[in-house]
Each structure stands twice: as C-alpha cells, then as structure tokens.
Amino acid sequence: AVSFADVVLDYSPVVVNGEPTAANQNAAKALGVPDYASGGGCVDAEACTFVSLGDGGRLTLRFTDNLLTGSDSAAMDLWIFEVGPDVEDTFVEVSSNGSTWFSVGKVFGSTAGIDLDAYGFGTTSSFGYVRLTDDGAEGDQSGISVGADIDAVGAISTVVVPEPGTLLLLAAGSAGIGGMRRRSAFL
C-alpha cells in the first residue's frame, strides 16, 4: 500500500451537462491500492471505486510516504490504473516540488506503466507529485463517467520517506554516539 498515491492536491474535472455525474467525482477514490471490480459509471458516490476526470479534466496526486524514482532500467516505474469499459488516454506529468512539471508521456488506458528512465530520470531523480490529464481528443465525449477513470496510481520504483519520528530518533542516536565518543576521548 505504501507504493500508492496518498493525497489529492487538485481535482479539476471538466463537467459538461452534468457529466461526469457527481457520483463519479469523488477524487479520493484514486488514492490507495486499486480496488475496481467491474462496471461503468457509478450511481452512488460512496460505492464508486474510481474518479472520472471528465473530457479533458485533471487530477494531481501526491506521495507522502515514498517518492517515485526511475529504476536505471527499462522496467516500468509508475503505474496508472485507468478503469471502466471505455479505455481513455491520459497525459502524465511528474514533479518533485509541485510547481515544475515534466511530461513523461501518455498512457493509453487500462492499467499501463511508464518507464521514467526513458525520459531521462533514473534512481537519482525523485518525484512526490503526479498529474494526470484526460486526453479530450480521445474516447467518448459524453456519459456519466466521461473521461479517464482513475482507480489508483502506483509508484513502483521508490525511495521510502522516513516518518518525522524516525528522523528524530536518528538525530538523537547520532547525538548520543557523538557524546559517548567525546566522553571516551577524555577518559
């Protein structure tokens, strides 16, 4: 579960004539592990397991307990779980700071991966943000779940971000070891 997006930073659906419907607009459904079973548009927001972007809509997610990296290989580093009966293309961008974005191509619907190394990002690069934009020129242009339907976003090549308590313990331990070394130098 640590590999999947944790926070919705922005959800900007393109809603035309009430589509996608409100039941399909719960952006939090793109967080965590994939849980899509089957079917198309949702009639109940709570029961819905994905979020629809609308024709040309956008979703920005953040990883808080891990950072996306390249793998220094041709392996897929990032997986986008686009679901539903209409397979829709989605543009993908990554960012390390949430303001400078790098295009890493496009996924062509369904569950699809991206190799960050193909775009020049290896294990020394790290990204905490992913932005997905529905390709409005592709797929159905209307329907209750129009646009890319995102179930989950997974960072497969990652580095774990230590929790603040862990950092505090490491700092305290380092200070203690340093104090012990100084004390033994005087003995």
Buried (B, 14 or more C-beta within 10 A) or exposed (E): EEBBBBEBBEBBBBBEEEBBBEBBBBBEBBBBEBEBEEBEBBEEBEEBBBBBBBBBBBBBBBBEBBBBBBBBEEEBBBBBBBBBEBBBBBBBBBBBEBEEBBEBBBBEBEBBBBBBBEBEBBBEBBBBBBBBBBBBEBBBEEBBBBBBBBBBBBBBBBEEBEEEEEEEEEEEEEEEEEEEEEEEEEE
